[in-house]
Amino acid sequence: MDNDDLTSVTTAELWRLYDEVTTVLSRRMTAEKVKLEQRLRRLEGNPEAHNGQRARRPYPPVLPKYRNPKNPSETWSGRGKQPRWLKAQLRAGKKLNDLLIDRPSGQRRRRTG
């Protein structure tokens, strides 16, 4: 509809057009809301679909492998970033084997192969 067409229309006709547009928009918004709510329910029911990521699998706890000789409560499993105390020990000339935790024979992992 051209702008000149709207200026030549009477006020009553404009109100009727306004009512029609409002009705159509209301129906479309309701339908869109229903679609979005259904999509949200599907996403909530399927955690893998959320951000394209799967739920992480549970990892078993890892026993510590190295111990700080200066503070025995500080340990490291050998996974991930090396802690500061370990880096300091290595800079001081110690080897990783010097910091190994001695385990009873029952807790040692058996090598297969």
Residue pairs with C-beta under 8 A, 6 or more apart in sequence:
6 14
9 17
42 49
43 49
43 50
47 54
47 55
48 54
48 55
62 77
62 79
63 77
63 107
64 75
64 76
64 77
64 101
65 75
65 76
65 77
65 78
65 100
65 101
66 75
66 76
66 77
66 78
66 86
66 96
66 99
66 100
66 101
67 74
67 75
67 99
67 100
67 101
68 74
68 75
68 85
68 86
68 89
68 99
69 89
69 99
70 85
71 85
74 83
74 85
75 101
76 82
76 83
76 86
82 90
86 99
89 98
89 99
90 96
